[in-house]
Amino acid sequence: MEKTQIKSIIEALLFVSPEPLSTSDLRKLLKTEPKETAKIEDSVEKASGEAIPEAEGIEQNAEEREEADPLAQLKEAQSQMEMEVSLGDIKDALSELSCEYQMSADRGFELVEVAGGFQFRTKAHVGSFLKNLQKIPKARLSNPSMETLAIVAYQQPATRQKIEEIRGVDSGGVIKTLLDRDLVRIVGRSEELGKPIMYGTTKTFLEIFSLKSLSDLPTLKDLETIEPQASSEEKSVPIEDDFTAESTAMEALDLESSALIDELESSIKSIRDLEKDIFVEDESDPST
């Protein structure tokens, strides 16, 4: 498969996909269709049982016989179709596409790496126009929800007990809200007494906050540079979805990821007095 063809197929796949696609996802999607491979296998099997006619009185050299051999031709076609696209080719295509969309000021899209994959997103300067395309009610998260999300993000896997120890209040309802919004998920059960449920963040969390992976979360050192919150007054934080290119139409999903990251950082900052409970493992009890 030619590199230009690989790039155009990847571009189309990313355009119609509702979620980010990783290099391994793309490699699977670029494999030969099973039906086509099966057709070739049937033809090879059929040809292998047939005798190849030879013209009497005419000698053919080895090259001519090979060219006239339908079995060899079918096997060669099968080999070409089954040849997988390498990860290197996929990465090269992604790099080229990213540069093309990023460098061109005339493009309304850009290719970004997010949530362990790649996704087309609209550029910021066209956002105000796309909001007029489709009105979607904004979901909102309260400060308690943002605080809980921050604790789960940095402490995961975190139990409800751990979250409530840090926040000092019951957090069952807040956790349910985050589960319903697909921002946190159940990742298993702890080995502690009673085997409490453990929570972690989701792929949706990474997408909304425009993070490639959890390693992109701001570190404690980064948080120390954040100015203290001007007010401890509780307020709602808008969760506005990102603009994603889909096959049928552009869905305007209102997301301002940078503002959300600021809110997440501020929520963490507001519980800095308990930072050792969030970022550092508890010291072992000397009495044990």
C-alpha positions in Angstrom: 0.0 0.0 0.0 1.4 3.4 -1.0 2.2 5.9 1.7 -0.1 8.5 0.2 -2.9 5.9 0.2 -2.2 5.1 3.9 -2.3 8.8 4.8 -5.6 9.4 3.0 -7.2 6.3 4.6 -6.0 7.4 8.1 -7.3 10.9 7.5 -10.8 9.5 6.6 -10.8 7.1 9.6 -9.9 9.9 12.0 -12.5 12.2 10.5 -15.5 9.8 11.0 -14.4 8.4 14.3 -16.4 9.8 17.3 -13.4 9.1 19.6 -9.6 9.2 19.5 -7.9 6.3 17.6 -4.6 5.0 18.7 -1.8 3.7 16.4 -2.8 0.1 17.2 -6.5 0.9 16.4 -5.5 2.3 13.1 -3.3 -0.6 12.3 -6.1 -3.0 12.9 -8.5 -0.9 10.7 -5.9 -0.9 7.9 -5.7 -4.7 7.7 -7.0 -6.5 4.6 -10.7 -7.2 4.7 -11.3 -10.9 5.6 -13.8 -11.4 2.7 -11.1 -10.3 0.1 -8.5 -12.6 1.7 -11.0 -15.5 1.7 -11.7 -15.0 -2.0 -8.0 -15.2 -2.9 -7.5 -18.3 -0.7 -10.4 -20.1 -2.5 -8.9 -19.2 -5.9 -5.4 -20.4 -4.8 -6.9 -23.7 -3.6 -8.9 -24.2 -6.8 -5.9 -23.3 -9.0 -3.6 -25.7 -7.1 -5.8 -28.7 -8.1 -5.7 -27.8 -11.8 -3.1 -28.8 -14.3 -1.4 -26.0 -16.2 -1.7 -26.6 -19.9 1.5 -26.7 -22.0 1.6 -25.9 -25.7 3.0 -28.9 -27.7 6.2 -28.3 -29.6 6.9 -24.9 -27.9 9.6 -24.5 -25.3 9.0 -21.9 -22.6 11.8 -20.5 -20.5 11.4 -20.4 -16.7 10.4 -16.8 -16.6 7.6 -17.2 -19.1 6.3 -20.3 -17.3 6.2 -18.4 -14.0 4.3 -15.5 -15.7 1.8 -18.0 -17.1 1.4 -19.8 -13.8 -2.0 -18.7 -12.3 -1.1 -20.3 -9.0 2.0 -18.2 -8.6 0.1 -15.0 -9.6 -2.7 -15.7 -7.1 -0.2 -16.4 -4.3 1.6 -13.1 -5.1 -1.7 -11.2 -5.0 -2.6 -12.8 -1.7 0.8 -11.9 -0.2 0.4 -8.3 -1.2 -3.1 -8.0 0.2 -2.1 -9.6 3.5 0.9 -7.4 4.0 0.2 -5.3 7.1 0.9 -1.6 7.3 3.8 -1.0 9.7 3.5 1.2 12.8 6.3 3.3 11.3 4.2 4.1 8.3 1.2 5.0 10.5 3.3 7.3 12.7 4.8 8.9 9.6 1.3 9.5 8.2 0.0 11.0 11.5 3.0 13.3 11.7 2.5 14.5 8.2 -1.2 15.1 8.7 -0.5 16.9 12.0 2.0 19.3 10.4 -0.3 19.9 7.4 -3.3 20.9 9.5 -1.3 22.8 12.1 0.8 24.8 9.7 -2.1 25.8 7.4 -3.9 28.9 8.7 -6.7 28.2 6.3 -7.7 24.9 7.9 -10.5 24.8 10.4 -9.3 21.6 11.9 -6.2 20.4 13.6 -5.0 16.9 14.5 -4.3 16.5 18.2 -3.0 13.7 20.4 -5.4 13.1 23.2 -6.5 10.2 25.5 -3.9 7.8 24.1 -5.0 8.4 20.5 -5.4 11.0 17.8 -8.5 13.0 16.9 -9.5 15.9 14.6 -10.7 18.9 16.5 -11.8 22.3 15.3 -9.5 25.3 15.9 -10.3 27.8 18.6 -10.9 30.7 16.1 -14.0 29.0 14.5 -15.6 27.9 17.8 -18.0 30.8 18.1 -19.4 30.0 14.6 -19.9 26.3 15.4 -21.8 27.1 18.5 -24.6 28.5 16.3 -24.8 25.2 14.4 -26.3 23.1 17.3 -27.3 24.2 20.7 -26.5 21.7 23.4 -27.3 22.3 27.1 -24.2 22.7 29.2 -23.6 20.2 31.9 -22.1 21.7 35.1 -20.0 20.4 37.9 -20.0 21.9 41.3 -16.8 22.6 43.4 -17.3 19.5 45.5 -17.4 17.5 42.2 -14.3 19.1 41.0 -12.5 18.5 44.3 -13.5 14.9 44.2 -12.4 14.5 40.6 -9.0 16.0 41.5 -8.6 13.6 44.4 -9.4 10.6 42.2 -7.2 11.8 39.4 -4.1 12.1 41.6 -4.8 9.4 44.2 -6.3 6.7 41.9 -7.2 4.0 42.5 -9.0 5.7 45.4 -11.7 4.4 47.6 -14.7 6.3 48.8 -13.3 6.2 52.4 -10.0 7.8 51.2 -11.9 10.5 49.3 -14.1 11.3 52.3 -11.0 11.4 54.6 -9.5 14.1 52.5 -12.7 16.1 51.9 -14.1 15.6 55.4 -17.6 15.1 54.2 -19.8 12.4 52.7 -19.0 12.0 49.0 -21.3 9.3 47.9 -23.6 11.5 45.8 -20.7 13.4 44.3 -19.0 10.1 43.2 -22.3 8.9 41.7 -22.5 12.2 39.7 -19.0 11.7 38.3 -19.8 8.1 37.4 -22.9 9.2 35.6 -20.9 11.8 33.7 -18.3 9.1 32.7 -15.5 11.0 34.4 -14.7 8.3 36.9 -15.1 4.6 36.7 -14.9 1.5 39.0 -11.5 -0.1 38.6 -11.7 -2.9 41.1 -11.9 -3.6 44.8 -9.3 -2.9 47.5 -7.7 -5.7 49.6 -8.6 -3.7 52.7 -11.2 -4.9 55.1 -14.6 -5.1 53.5 -13.0 -4.9 50.0 -14.2 -1.3 49.2 -14.7 -0.3 45.6 -11.8 1.7 44.0 -12.3 4.5 41.5 -10.1 5.9 38.7 -10.5 8.4 35.9 -11.8 7.5 32.4 -10.8 8.1 28.8 -13.6 10.7 28.7 -11.8 12.6 31.5 -8.6 12.7 29.4 -10.6 13.8 26.3 -12.4 16.6 28.1 -9.2 18.0 29.7 -7.2 17.5 26.5 -4.6 15.2 28.2 -2.6 12.6 26.3 -2.3 10.5 29.4 -2.4 10.8 33.2 1.3 11.7 33.2 0.3 15.1 31.6 -1.6 16.1 34.8 0.1 19.1 36.5 2.6 18.0 39.2 2.8 19.2 42.8 5.6 21.5 41.7 3.4 23.0 39.0 0.6 23.5 41.5 2.8 25.5 43.9 3.0 28.2 41.2 -0.7 28.6 41.1 -2.1 31.7 42.9 -4.4 30.9 45.8 -8.1 31.2 45.0 -9.5 34.7 45.3 -12.6 33.3 46.9 -13.7 30.1 48.5 -17.2 30.7 47.5 -18.8 27.7 45.8 -19.6 28.0 42.2 -20.6 25.8 39.3 -18.0 24.8 36.7 -19.2 24.4 33.1 -18.3 21.2 31.3 -18.5 22.1 27.6 -17.8 19.3 25.1 -15.2 19.6 22.3 -16.0 20.1 18.6 -15.5 16.8 16.9 -15.6 16.1 13.1 -18.0 13.2 12.3 -19.1 11.6 9.1 -22.6 13.1 8.8 -22.2 16.6 10.2 -20.3 18.7 12.6 -21.6 18.3 16.1 -21.1 21.5 18.2 -20.2 20.2 21.6 -19.1 23.2 23.8 -15.8 22.5 25.5 -13.2 24.9 26.9 -10.6 22.5 28.2 -8.1 25.1 29.3 -10.7 26.7 31.6 -11.5 23.3 33.0 -7.8 22.5 33.7 -7.6 25.9 35.6 -10.6 24.8 37.7 -9.1 21.4 38.4 -5.9 23.0 39.5 -7.7 25.4 41.7 -9.7 22.6 43.3 -6.5 20.8 44.1 -5.0 24.1 45.5 -7.9 24.5 47.8 -7.0 21.3 49.6 -3.3 21.9 49.7 -3.2 21.6 53.5 -3.9 17.9 53.0 -1.5 17.4 50.1 0.4 14.7 51.7 -2.8 12.6 51.7 -3.2 13.1 48.0 0.3 13.0 46.6 2.3 11.1 49.1 1.7 7.6 50.4 0.8 7.5 54.1 3.8 6.8 56.3 3.7 3.4 58.0 2.4 3.4 61.5 5.4 3.0 63.9 3.2 1.1 66.3 2.8 -1.8 63.8 
